[in-house]
Amino acid sequence: MVSTQPDIAHAVGVVSRFLSNPGKEHWEAVKWILRYLKGTTKMCLCFRNAKPVLEGYTDSDMVGDLDGRKSTSGFLFTFAGGAVSWQSKLQNYVALSTTEAEYITAAEAGKEMLWLQRFLQELGLKQEKFMVHCDSQSAIDLSKNSMYHSRTKHINIRYHWIREVMERQLLELIKIHTDKNPADILTKCLTVLTQGLREFSFKTLFSATEGFHAKNKLGKGGIAQVYRGKLTDGGEIAVKKPLVISEKGKELVMNEMKLLLGSAHHRNIEFASNGSLDYLLFNSETCRAGTLDWKRTYAIIIGVARGLLYLHERSHNVIIHCDIKPTNILIDENWVPKIADFGMANLFPQDQTHVNINEATGTLGYLAPENMDNGHVSPKADTYSFGVVVLELISSRKNWNSHNQSPNGQGLWDTANELCKEVKVSEFMDLKLIPSAILDQVQLYVKIGVLCTEFDLELRPTMDPAYSMLLENHSSSNTQVNEPMRDGSSSSSSTA
């Protein structure tokens, strides 16, 4: 949306997409916006007695529109500390990577900066440097060097003009941390902690969970169980109850609190009320039960990938989850996946390619080989776990027990790889998934799942290219995916 107040620009832009055929949930969203406006009538834009400097901020939300697969561009310009120009809208075409989405946004913001420059000149105001802040280093590098990324020839040529503008020093792109970027409010819903930590008494938690009743249990891990709770004011909470009080348990809980409250705020990383993916997929009572059709399966895979991409590349601190598995993926009432349980997560140093820990962390069947063998942990360890989840989600077979479940005694990876090469992916799928499946998409996703579980760390992708492959031509069989190989030889490109 253009020409509305910046704090609601994103929300108004999202609900406006459904003007022709609004549903109940869209009307509820509009009511929330109206309530917000009513409660903020005394708020206004403030211009301080500050140095008259024009600055810009840009941000994008990769595939913010799940229907059209388009990303959202947002930019904000301030003068003397106050907002003077802002915009939040869908990009004109589908971006194939987060770098491309940020690059397009930077180009659009550049046009606005040049217009504002001329406006200032007409007012007789002079400024030596004009800076636009961007939270994507890859997009900044791409704008400076056309050879930086080998897959940029497909980008619409009109966006490349920003390189010439920067060469002429008409503006400069500067890196800014995501949590300090005011343009974030124009591209996504943000988690806001207005009152800091909120403490609850054990009595309150006991009452909220109905005495930790089994019907409210969302999941169980190695050291704790998680329950759904409802407060007297109607608010929903997740309550983690330790199985055994121990120093190790305290350490994991404190680690999780530090990460979630200090670094990770994202729509695919939080509490959800519909139980875990493990329960929906493997519980004898549900066992998929027609609820996880291909459309929902596809959306869950995309959502988990988006959450991991945020942890690895968009969060203020790079976070390695270290325990991605169906038990730690919660599903909300709208079937949106949420990554949970950060007890084993690690902060990843920006200047290192990996970290070594004393012992392997994670769950058998989802541990990357290098983590299991020598405690070698990098973001690619999460990629491996993600690949296992993708294969389990499509086949409804657990990786750790796949040899016993397979008629020929093969493991999950071997079966998936063999059937994918023979284009017999329907034999790998859960039979309940077949009626709703789009075979080309399933073929592509199985191949990506196999590639993500590659034993060789060098051949395994990070989440950025993996996420791009999941989105790129998702309804076509022409997406280029490297052939997975486990003998250490170089991979070749083929179509899914």
Secondary structure, DSSP 8 states (H G I E B T S, - for coil): -BSS-GGGHHHHHHHGGGSSS--HHHHHHHHHHHHHHHHTTT------S----EEEEEEEETT--TTT---EEEEEEEETTEEEEEEEEE-SS--SSHHHHHHHHHHHHHHHHHHHHHHHHHTT---S--EEEES-HHHHHHHH-TTS-TT-TTS-GGGGHHHHHHHTTS-EEEE--GGG-GGGGGTS-----SS------HHHHHHHTTTT-GGGEEEE-SSEEEEEEE-TTS-EEEEEEESS--HHHHHHHHHHHHHHHHT--BTTBS--SS-BHHHHHH-TTTTTTTTS-HHHHHHHHHHHHHHHHIIIIISSSEEE-S--SGGGEEE-TTS-EEE---TT-EEE-TT-S-EE-SS--S-TTTS-HHHHHH-EE-HHHHHHHHHHHHHHHHH---GGGHHHHSTT---HHHHHHHHHHTT-GGGTS-GGGGGG--HHHHHHHHHHHHHHT-SSTTTS--HHHHHHHHHTTTTSS--EEE---SSS----EEE-
